[in-house]
Amino acid sequence: MTAEGFDWRSLAVPVYGPALLFGLGHGSIVPVIALSARNLGASVALAALVVTLIGLGSLLTNIPASLVTARYGERRAIIAASVWCACAMGVCIAANSLWVFAAGIFMIGMAAAVFHLARQTYLTEAVPAQFRARALSTLGGTMRIGVFAGPFVSAAAIHFLGLSGAYWVGAGALLVSGAVALGMRDLPHHPGGSSRMKAGGQAHNGGIQAARRQGATRQPAGTGAGGATPSIRTIARAHAGVLRTVGIGVVLVAVVRSSRPVVIPLWAENIGLDPSTAALIYGVSGAIDMLLFYPAGKVMDQKGRLWVAVPCMVIMGLALILVPFTVGTVSLLVAAVLIGFGNGIGSGMIMTLGSDYSPPVGRTKFLGVWRLMADAGSSGGPALLSSVTALATLSAGIWVVGGLGLAGAIVLGYFIPRVRPEAGDFND
């Protein structure tokens, strides 16, 4: 598909609709997972562990998700992930023991891995490179809107049905998500990659050479004998240079982002603010974050990925470093708004970079590895904060995370190629 013939309206409902609904389903249950675990007899520490099972399920399923998506196609994978997640919600509703409930939460993480990978691959293939960042940042934005709205929608159901009402809302949203995804068009898949991507790769060779002259690390995509799709190991080896440079920067981005939901409430408690004030501060930060996804994508498309990647990490890093200096509601709110602003202008950044570097052959498997690295960072952020806090102080933990944000800005600023966005993919 050429840029001239691209129609945004063709993606509005069948692609962004499921993303919004999946986010709604996810957001509806997140606030009550720990409470549900407590009702089933879990201690506070064990309830917190159950909450992490969503992230763990996603982390461990990224590679299998790439294999499933590569074999059955993006549309089927999105539909299957939505149905699987709805079934997982049903498991949570019916659970009469903590372990059954934990299994349902883990299943939700598994579904998320398949859903996120398939939707990213779909847009990478379906959208011309000139609009890629806008398409992916909008995808991330619709998901964030759903997550933001989820608790408000489930609150009414909880009033009438108890905690299980949140899971009924989630199950309903996921079933509708799968139904809407039925309207997606199947993409053409061939052993050597889609014809559009092959043509695009040839058309963008000039941009690739320009990137290489700027010193960016590149590796050619490996292919199997006779043009067969390469294995995940082959893909990882062929793109090791990218994974250990820009990929490390992406891990740092994920570490910083995943720490925000922990930093703000913990510091609010540390300075004596009540839970409702802490929730309000976090909500304002999330609202700022949610409103910036489209401008972020437009800047990435028109100016380049660097114009978003570096400012995003610098702002978040500095804002986190400022948090331990805050002493009350207003000062913490200012720091939280800066964190939300920094995160918001980076909406879709990880997906966009992954799509830029993904090879036409074996694209889905590369993105599986990419998402595995990002999820590892997301899981490691709160763990790192907790470890440093236990060894030193909460302030020290927050400063370490903020420092990693600045380190991420340096890594991304050095390794992301300085080419115009219309140069397209960064791979041959």
C-alpha positions as CSV (number, residue, x, y, z in Angstrom):
1,M,0.0,0.0,0.0
2,T,1.3,3.4,-1.0
3,A,1.1,6.5,1.1
4,E,-1.2,8.1,-1.5
5,G,-3.6,5.2,-1.3
6,F,-3.7,4.8,2.4
7,D,-7.0,5.3,4.2
8,W,-7.0,5.8,7.9
9,R,-10.7,5.1,8.1
10,S,-10.1,1.4,7.2
11,L,-8.3,1.0,10.5
12,A,-10.5,3.0,12.8
13,V,-13.0,0.4,13.9
14,P,-11.5,-3.1,13.1
15,V,-8.0,-2.3,14.4
16,Y,-8.3,0.5,17.0
17,G,-11.6,-0.7,18.3
18,P,-10.3,-4.0,19.6
19,A,-7.3,-2.2,21.2
20,L,-9.7,0.2,23.0
21,L,-11.8,-2.6,24.3
22,F,-8.8,-4.8,25.3
23,G,-7.5,-1.8,27.3
24,L,-11.0,-1.3,28.8
25,G,-11.1,-5.0,29.9
26,H,-7.6,-4.9,31.3
27,G,-8.2,-1.6,33.1
28,S,-11.4,-2.8,34.7
29,I,-9.8,-5.6,36.7
30,V,-6.3,-4.2,37.6
31,P,-7.5,-2.2,40.6
32,V,-9.3,-5.2,42.1
33,I,-6.9,-8.1,41.5
34,A,-5.1,-7.7,44.8
35,L,-8.4,-7.3,46.7
36,S,-9.8,-10.5,45.0
37,A,-6.6,-12.4,46.0
38,R,-7.1,-11.1,49.6
39,N,-10.7,-12.4,49.6
40,L,-9.4,-15.8,48.7
41,G,-7.0,-15.9,51.7
42,A,-3.8,-14.4,50.3
43,S,-1.5,-12.3,52.6
44,V,-0.7,-8.8,51.5
45,A,2.7,-9.9,50.0
46,L,1.1,-12.9,48.2
47,A,-1.7,-10.6,46.8
48,A,1.0,-8.3,45.4
49,L,2.7,-11.3,43.8
50,V,-0.5,-12.4,42.2
51,V,-0.8,-8.9,40.6
52,T,2.6,-9.4,38.9
53,L,1.4,-12.6,37.2
54,I,-0.1,-10.6,34.4
55,G,3.4,-9.2,33.6
56,L,5.0,-12.6,34.1
57,G,2.4,-14.3,31.8
58,S,3.1,-11.7,29.1
59,L,6.9,-12.0,29.5
60,L,7.0,-15.8,29.2
61,T,4.5,-15.9,26.3
62,N,6.2,-13.3,23.9
63,I,8.2,-15.9,22.0
64,P,5.3,-18.4,21.7
65,A,3.1,-15.5,20.7
66,S,5.4,-14.7,17.8
67,L,5.2,-18.3,16.6
68,V,1.4,-18.4,16.9
69,T,1.0,-15.1,15.0
70,A,3.4,-16.1,12.3
71,R,1.6,-19.4,11.7
72,Y,-2.1,-18.3,11.9
73,G,-1.9,-14.6,11.0
74,E,-2.6,-11.4,12.9
75,R,-6.4,-11.3,12.6
76,R,-6.9,-14.8,14.0
77,A,-4.3,-14.2,16.7
78,I,-6.1,-11.1,17.9
79,I,-9.5,-12.8,17.9
80,A,-8.1,-15.9,19.7
81,A,-6.3,-13.7,22.3
82,S,-9.5,-11.8,23.0
83,V,-11.5,-15.0,23.5
84,W,-8.8,-16.5,25.6
85,C,-8.7,-13.4,27.8
86,A,-12.4,-13.5,28.2
87,C,-12.2,-17.1,29.3
88,A,-9.5,-16.2,31.8
89,M,-11.8,-13.6,33.2
90,G,-14.4,-16.4,33.6
91,V,-11.8,-18.5,35.5
92,C,-11.2,-15.6,37.9
93,I,-15.0,-15.3,38.5
94,A,-15.5,-19.0,39.1
95,A,-12.3,-19.4,41.2
96,N,-12.9,-20.8,44.6
97,S,-9.2,-21.1,45.5
98,L,-6.2,-18.7,45.3
99,W,-4.3,-21.0,42.9
100,V,-7.2,-21.2,40.4
101,F,-7.5,-17.4,40.6
102,A,-3.7,-17.0,40.0
103,A,-3.9,-19.3,37.0
104,G,-6.7,-17.0,35.5
105,I,-4.5,-13.9,36.1
106,F,-1.5,-15.6,34.4
107,M,-3.8,-16.5,31.4
108,I,-4.7,-12.8,31.1
109,G,-1.0,-12.0,30.7
110,M,-0.6,-14.8,28.1
111,A,-3.5,-13.3,26.1
112,A,-2.0,-9.8,26.3
113,A,1.3,-11.0,24.8
114,V,-0.4,-12.5,21.8
115,F,-2.8,-9.5,21.3
116,H,-0.1,-6.8,21.6
117,L,2.3,-8.6,19.3
118,A,-0.3,-9.4,16.6
119,R,-1.7,-5.8,16.5
120,Q,1.8,-4.3,16.3
121,T,2.7,-6.7,13.4
122,Y,-0.6,-5.9,11.7
123,L,0.0,-2.2,11.7
124,T,3.6,-2.5,10.7
125,E,2.5,-4.4,7.6
126,A,-0.7,-2.5,6.8
127,V,0.5,1.1,7.3
128,P,3.1,2.9,5.0
129,A,6.3,3.8,6.8
130,Q,5.5,7.5,6.5
131,F,2.6,7.1,8.9
132,R,4.0,4.3,11.0
133,A,4.7,6.3,14.2
134,R,1.3,7.9,14.2
135,A,-0.4,4.6,13.6
136,L,1.4,2.9,16.5
137,S,1.2,5.8,18.9
138,T,-2.5,6.0,18.3
139,L,-2.7,2.3,19.0
140,G,-0.9,2.8,22.3
141,G,-3.1,5.8,23.0
142,T,-6.4,4.0,22.4
143,M,-5.2,1.3,24.7
144,R,-4.3,3.8,27.4
145,I,-7.8,5.4,27.0
146,G,-9.3,2.0,27.6
147,V,-7.2,1.3,30.6
148,F,-8.0,4.8,32.0
149,A,-11.8,4.3,31.5
150,G,-11.9,0.7,32.7
151,P,-12.0,1.3,36.5
152,F,-14.8,3.8,36.1
153,V,-16.9,1.4,34.0
154,S,-16.3,-1.5,36.4
155,A,-17.1,0.6,39.5
156,A,-20.8,0.5,38.7
157,A,-20.7,-3.3,38.1
158,I,-18.9,-3.8,41.4
159,H,-21.6,-1.8,43.2
160,F,-24.2,-4.4,42.2
161,L,-22.2,-7.6,41.8
162,G,-19.3,-7.2,44.2
163,L,-15.7,-7.6,43.0
164,S,-16.7,-10.2,40.4
165,G,-18.5,-7.4,38.6
166,A,-15.1,-6.0,37.4
167,Y,-14.3,-9.4,35.7
168,W,-17.8,-9.5,34.1
169,V,-17.1,-6.1,32.6
170,G,-13.7,-7.3,31.4
171,A,-15.1,-10.5,29.9
172,G,-17.8,-8.6,28.1
173,A,-15.3,-6.0,26.7
174,L,-12.9,-8.8,25.5
175,L,-15.7,-10.7,23.7
176,V,-16.8,-7.6,21.9
177,S,-13.1,-6.9,21.1
178,G,-12.9,-10.3,19.4
179,A,-16.2,-9.7,17.5
180,V,-15.0,-6.4,16.2
181,A,-11.7,-7.9,15.1
182,L,-13.6,-10.2,12.8
183,G,-13.9,-7.1,10.5
184,M,-10.1,-6.9,10.1
185,R,-8.7,-7.7,6.6
186,D,-6.3,-10.6,6.4
187,L,-2.9,-9.4,5.3
188,P,-1.0,-11.2,2.4
189,H,1.6,-13.6,3.9
190,H,4.2,-15.3,1.8
191,P,7.3,-17.4,2.8
192,G,9.5,-14.5,1.9
193,G,7.4,-11.7,3.4
194,S,4.6,-9.6,2.0
195,S,5.1,-8.1,-1.5
196,R,4.5,-4.6,-0.1
197,M,7.3,-4.9,2.5
198,K,9.7,-6.3,-0.1
199,A,9.0,-3.4,-2.4
200,G,9.3,-1.0,0.5
201,G,12.7,-2.5,1.5
202,Q,14.1,-1.9,-2.0
203,A,12.7,1.6,-2.1
204,H,14.3,2.6,1.1
205,N,17.9,1.4,0.5
206,G,19.1,5.0,0.2
207,G,17.8,5.8,3.6
208,I,19.4,2.7,5.1
209,Q,22.8,3.6,3.6
210,A,22.4,7.1,5.1
211,A,21.7,5.6,8.5
212,R,24.8,3.4,8.2
213,R,27.0,6.3,7.3
214,Q,25.8,7.9,10.6
215,G,27.3,4.9,12.5
216,A,24.2,3.0,13.4
217,T,24.6,-0.7,14.1
218,R,22.9,-2.9,11.6
219,Q,22.8,-6.6,10.8
220,P,21.2,-8.3,7.8
221,A,18.2,-10.5,8.5
222,G,19.0,-14.2,8.2
223,T,16.9,-16.5,6.1
224,G,16.7,-20.2,6.0
225,A,17.5,-22.4,3.1
226,G,15.4,-21.8,0.0
227,G,13.9,-18.6,1.4
228,A,12.3,-20.4,4.4
229,T,11.3,-18.2,7.4
230,P,14.3,-18.0,9.8
231,S,14.1,-19.4,13.3
232,I,13.9,-17.1,16.3
233,R,17.6,-18.0,17.1
234,T,18.6,-17.0,13.6
235,I,16.7,-13.7,13.8
236,A,18.3,-12.9,17.2
237,R,21.8,-13.7,16.0
238,A,21.3,-11.7,12.7
239,H,20.1,-8.6,14.6
240,A,22.3,-9.0,17.7
241,G,23.9,-5.6,17.0
242,V,20.5,-3.8,17.2
243,L,19.3,-5.8,20.2
244,R,22.3,-5.0,22.3
245,T,22.3,-1.2,21.4
246,V,18.9,0.2,20.7
247,G,17.4,-2.8,22.4
248,I,19.2,-2.0,25.7
249,G,17.8,1.6,25.4
250,V,14.3,0.1,25.1
251,V,14.8,-2.0,28.2
252,L,15.8,1.2,30.1
253,V,12.7,2.9,28.8
254,A,10.5,0.1,30.1
255,V,12.3,0.1,33.5
256,V,11.5,3.8,33.9
257,R,7.9,3.6,32.7
258,S,7.0,0.6,34.9
259,S,8.3,2.4,38.0
260,R,6.0,5.3,37.7
261,P,2.9,3.5,39.1
262,V,5.0,2.5,42.2
263,V,7.0,5.8,42.7
264,I,4.1,8.2,42.9
265,P,1.9,6.3,45.5
266,L,4.9,5.3,47.6
267,W,6.4,8.8,47.8
268,A,2.9,10.3,48.5
269,E,2.6,8.0,51.5
270,N,6.2,8.8,52.5
271,I,5.4,12.5,52.8
272,G,2.1,11.9,54.6
273,L,-0.5,12.4,51.9
274,D,-3.7,10.4,52.2
275,P,-4.5,7.6,49.6
276,S,-7.3,9.7,47.9
277,T,-4.8,12.5,47.2
278,A,-2.2,10.1,46.0
279,A,-4.8,8.6,43.6
280,L,-5.8,12.0,42.3
281,I,-2.2,13.0,41.6
282,Y,-1.6,9.7,39.8
283,G,-4.8,10.2,37.8
284,V,-3.8,13.7,36.7
285,S,-0.4,12.3,35.6
286,G,-2.2,9.6,33.6
287,A,-4.6,12.0,32.0
288,I,-1.6,14.2,30.7
289,D,0.0,11.0,29.5
290,M,-3.1,9.9,27.7
291,L,-3.7,13.2,25.8
292,L,-0.3,13.3,24.0
293,F,-0.2,10.1,21.9
294,Y,-1.1,11.6,18.5
295,P,1.2,14.7,18.7
296,A,4.0,12.3,19.7
297,G,3.4,10.1,16.7
298,K,3.2,13.0,14.3
299,V,6.6,14.4,15.6
300,M,8.2,11.0,15.1
301,D,6.9,10.7,11.6
302,Q,7.8,14.2,10.5
303,K,11.0,14.9,12.4
304,G,12.4,11.6,13.4
305,R,12.4,9.1,16.2
306,L,15.2,11.0,18.1
307,W,13.0,14.0,18.5
308,V,10.7,12.0,20.8
309,A,13.0,9.3,22.3
310,V,15.6,11.5,23.8
311,P,13.2,14.2,25.3
312,C,10.9,11.5,26.6
313,M,13.7,9.9,28.7
314,V,15.3,13.2,29.7
315,I,12.1,14.6,31.1
316,M,11.1,11.4,32.8
317,G,14.5,10.9,34.3
318,L,14.8,14.5,35.6
319,A,11.2,14.4,36.9
320,L,11.9,11.2,38.8
321,I,15.1,12.7,40.3
322,L,13.0,15.6,41.5
323,V,10.4,13.5,43.3
324,P,12.4,12.9,46.5
325,F,12.7,16.7,46.8
326,T,8.9,17.2,46.9
327,V,7.3,17.9,50.3
328,G,3.6,18.3,49.6
329,T,0.7,17.9,47.3
330,V,1.5,20.7,44.9
331,S,5.2,19.9,44.5
332,L,4.5,16.2,44.0
333,L,1.8,17.0,41.5
334,V,4.2,19.1,39.5
335,A,6.7,16.3,39.4
336,A,4.0,13.7,38.5
337,V,2.7,15.9,35.7
338,L,6.2,16.1,34.2
339,I,6.5,12.3,34.5
340,G,3.2,12.0,32.7
341,F,4.2,14.5,30.0
342,G,7.5,12.7,29.4
343,N,5.8,9.3,29.2
344,G,3.0,10.7,27.0
345,I,5.4,12.2,24.3
346,G,7.0,8.7,24.1
347,S,3.7,7.0,23.4
348,G,4.2,4.2,20.8
349,M,8.0,4.8,20.8
350,I,9.0,1.2,21.7
351,M,6.6,-0.3,19.2
352,T,7.7,2.2,16.5
353,L,11.4,1.4,17.0
354,G,10.7,-2.3,17.0
355,S,8.8,-2.0,13.7
356,D,11.5,0.1,12.2
357,Y,14.1,-2.5,12.9
358,S,12.0,-5.6,12.1
359,P,13.1,-7.4,8.9
360,P,10.5,-8.1,6.2
361,V,11.4,-11.8,6.5
362,G,10.8,-13.1,10.1
363,R,9.2,-9.8,11.2
364,T,6.8,-11.4,13.7
365,K,9.6,-13.4,15.4
366,F,11.9,-10.3,15.7
367,L,9.0,-8.4,17.3
368,G,8.6,-11.3,19.7
369,V,12.2,-10.9,20.8
370,W,11.8,-7.1,21.0
371,R,8.7,-7.4,23.2
372,L,10.5,-9.9,25.4
373,M,13.2,-7.4,26.1
374,A,10.7,-4.6,26.8
375,D,8.7,-6.8,29.1
376,A,11.8,-7.8,30.9
377,G,12.5,-4.1,31.6
378,S,8.9,-3.6,32.7
379,S,9.2,-6.5,35.2
380,G,12.6,-5.4,36.4
381,G,11.6,-1.7,37.1
382,P,9.6,-2.2,40.3
383,A,11.9,-5.0,41.4
384,L,14.9,-2.7,41.1
385,L,13.1,0.1,43.0
386,S,12.2,-2.4,45.7
387,S,15.7,-3.7,46.0
388,V,17.5,-0.4,46.2
389,T,14.9,0.9,48.7
390,A,15.4,-2.2,50.9
391,L,19.2,-1.7,50.8
392,A,19.2,2.1,51.2
393,T,16.2,4.4,51.1
394,L,13.2,5.1,49.0
395,S,14.8,8.3,47.8
396,A,17.9,6.3,46.6
397,G,15.7,3.9,44.7
398,I,13.9,6.7,42.9
399,W,17.1,8.4,42.1
400,V,18.5,5.2,40.6
401,V,15.5,4.8,38.4
402,G,15.7,8.4,37.3
403,G,19.4,8.0,36.5
404,L,18.6,5.0,34.3
405,G,16.2,7.3,32.5
406,L,19.0,9.7,31.7
407,A,21.2,6.7,30.7
408,G,18.4,5.6,28.3
409,A,18.4,9.0,26.7
410,I,22.1,8.7,26.0
411,V,21.9,5.2,24.6
412,L,18.9,6.0,22.3
413,G,20.4,9.3,21.3
414,Y,23.6,7.6,20.2
415,F,22.3,4.6,18.4
416,I,19.0,5.7,16.8
417,P,20.0,6.6,13.2
418,R,19.7,10.2,12.1
419,V,17.6,9.8,9.0
420,R,14.4,11.3,7.8
421,P,11.3,9.3,8.8
422,E,10.3,8.8,5.2
423,A,13.5,6.7,4.7
424,G,11.3,3.9,6.2
425,D,12.6,0.7,7.7
426,F,16.1,0.5,9.1
427,N,16.7,-3.0,7.6
428,D,17.5,-4.3,4.2
